[in-house]
């Protein structure tokens, strides 16, 4: 394993029909350059005459872009946590997850995640909705037809406890329902999670807050307002970062 963050100089970014295009210069002729966007390895490229260029698509002010030089055979390996440990600790996404367990969830139950804005007191916007067992598949009772089907949820068509011991929640690879937010600016966000059954009854809510401490958004709209030749004075303007 060989990678380095040195020897890479940022040349700038421009917005085109392809979205945000990032350019950089590199001293590494024998390595490819990876582009990470908010922790995700998005793409990689060979240097051409010492420069690389990445079309990163539509990008928000809250995205974090990092470049890394790696050996060609490891071009598709994600080194984010190892190469950028400080940035990895300052995430800009919220992740919520709930295990699929035998009880108390059954076919027809829906997992619902709500989020509020930074600084708001409650989470009121439904951002994710997902069935625990779509079409009843992989619902985990105590066995098909056990107790006249009552604990097997769905009789012979539904898997039971044996499956769980070997693969699912009671095995070693518990499956999770998972939602990950879009990149967000720094702040404290309220989160609420509920479960709704097939009749529309909603469980008591689990509520918490998540603090994002990512880097502040950069200033925008840099412009030249005026230039006074007599005093050789250049006047600039910009929109400050909302996070500073």
N, C-alpha and C positions, 0 to 999 in steps of 0.2 A: 504494500500500500504506500503510495507516494503522492502527496498533494501539497500545494503551497498557495498562500495568499499574496506572497511577495512577487515582484516583477510584473504586476498588472497595474496599468494606469488608466483611469477612467477618462474618456475623451468627450463624453457628453451624451445627451439623449435628445431625440427629436420625435415629434408626433407626425405620423404619415397615415396613408390609407391602411397600412398594416398595423396601426396602433403605435405604441411606443417602441422606438428602435434605439437600442443602447450600443454604443461603440466604445472599444477599449484597445489599448496598445499592450502587447505582452513581449517579454524578453525570452519566453520559453518556446523555442522552435520545435522541441520534441514532446510537447504536452498539448492536450486539448484544453479548452477553457469551458467550464461549466457555468451556466447561469441559473441561480436560485432566486425564486420569487416567493417571498414570505415562507421560506423553509422548504418549498417544493422545488425539486430539480426539474426545471422546465425544459431545458435544451442544452446542447453543447455544440462546439464548433472548433474546427482546425483554424489556426491563425493563417491569414493570407497577407504576406509581406509585413508580418509583425502586428497585424491588427485583426480584431474579431468584431463581428456585428451580430446582434440578436434582435429579431422582431418578436417582442413579448406580448403582442396583442393589446387589447384594451387594458389600461392600467389605472388604478386609483391612486390618489395621493397617499393612501395608507399602506401601499405595497412596499416591501423591503426587497431590494435587488442586491445580490452579492455575486461576485465572480470568483472562481477557483480554478487553478491550473492543476490538472491531474494526468496520470499516465493514461495513454489511449485505451488500454485494455480495461480501465476502470471508469470509462466515460459515463456509463449508466448507473454507477454506484452513488448513492446519496450520502455525502459526508457532512451534511448540515450540522448535526449535533456535535461532531468532533471538531470540525474546522472552524465553526463560528459559535462557540459555547456561550459567549456573552449575549449575542443576538438571539440565540435559541431560548434563553431564559426570559427574554422580553418579547413574548409572543403577541401577535396582533389578531388572533382568532380565538373564539370561544368554542370549546368542545364539550358537549353534554352526552353522557352515555348511561344506559340502563341495561342490566343483564336480563336476558330472556330466561326466566325461571319457571319451574313447574307450577308453583303457586305464588301469587293468586291470579295469574293471568291466564286467559283462555282464548279460544277462537272468537273473533269479533272485537276483541279489545284493541284500542288504538292509543298509541303513545303520542303525546302532544307536548311540544316545547314552545314556550313563549319567551320573548325578550323585550326589554325596555331600552330606551336610549340612555346614553351616558349621563349619570347624575339623576335620572328619574327614580321615583320611589317604588314603582311597581312595573312588572312585566305584563304588558297588555296586548302585544302584537304576536299572533300565532305565526311562528317562523318555520315550524316543521310538524308534519303529521305522518305517522307511519303505523301500519297494522303490526301487531306482534306476530301473527301467523296469517299472512295473506292466503285467502282461500282455505284456511284451516291447515295449511301445510306445515309440518313439523311441530304442530301443537303437542305438548308433552304432558300427557296425563299419566296415570299409574298403570296403564296397560290397556290395549284394545279389549273392549267387552268386559273389563274387570268391574264387578259390581253392576252388571247389567248395563255397562256403557257409561255409568255415571261419572266414574273417575277417569275414564279413557277419553273424555270429551266428545269424541266423534266415532266411537265404536271401532270397527275393524280398519277403517281408513286412516286412523291416527296412530302415530308411534307412541310408545309408552316409556316407562322408566328405564328399561333395558337400553334403549337408545341413548338416554341421557348419561347413564353410567359410562358408556363406551365413547361418546363423542361430545355431547353437549354440556349443559351446565354442571352436571355432577362428574364430568370427566375433567380433563386437564386443559381444555380449550374452550372455556365458556364463551358463548357468542353474545355479542352486545348489540343493542340498538344504539346507533351513534349519529349525532348531528354535529357538523362543524360550520361555524359562521363564515361569512365573508370577512376579508380584512377590515378591521375597525380601528379608529383612532384611540388614543389613550383615554382612559376613564373607568368608572365603576358602573357596571351594567347589571341590572336586576334580571334574574332568570327564574322562570316558573315551569315546573313539569307536572303534568297530570296524566291520568289514564281514564279513557272514556270507554264504557262497555257498549255492547251492541244496541242497548236500549237508550243510549244517550246520557246515562248517568255518569257523572264525572267524579273521580276520586278527590280526596283532600289533596291540596297542592303541596308539592315540595318547592320551597322558595329559597333562593340564595342570591348572592352577588358575586360577580367575577371582576377582578381588577386587571386591566390591561396596562402594561407599563412599557409599551413599545416606544420607538423613537418618535419625536414630534414630527408632524407633517411639515414639509418645507414651505417657505414663502412662495408666493405665486405672482404672476403678472409683472415681472420686472420690465420697466419701460424707461426710456429717456424722456424726461419732461422738457428739458431745455438745456441750451448751452450758450453761455455768455462769453463772447470772444474777448471783450475788453478785460475781463477779470479771469479768463480761462477757467470758468466755473461750469461744471457739469452737474445737472440736477436730475436725480433718479427717483423713481417711485416704485413701490411694490406692495403687494398685499401680504401682511405678516402672517406667520403661522398661527392657526387657531389654538395651538396647544402651548404657546409660550406667553 
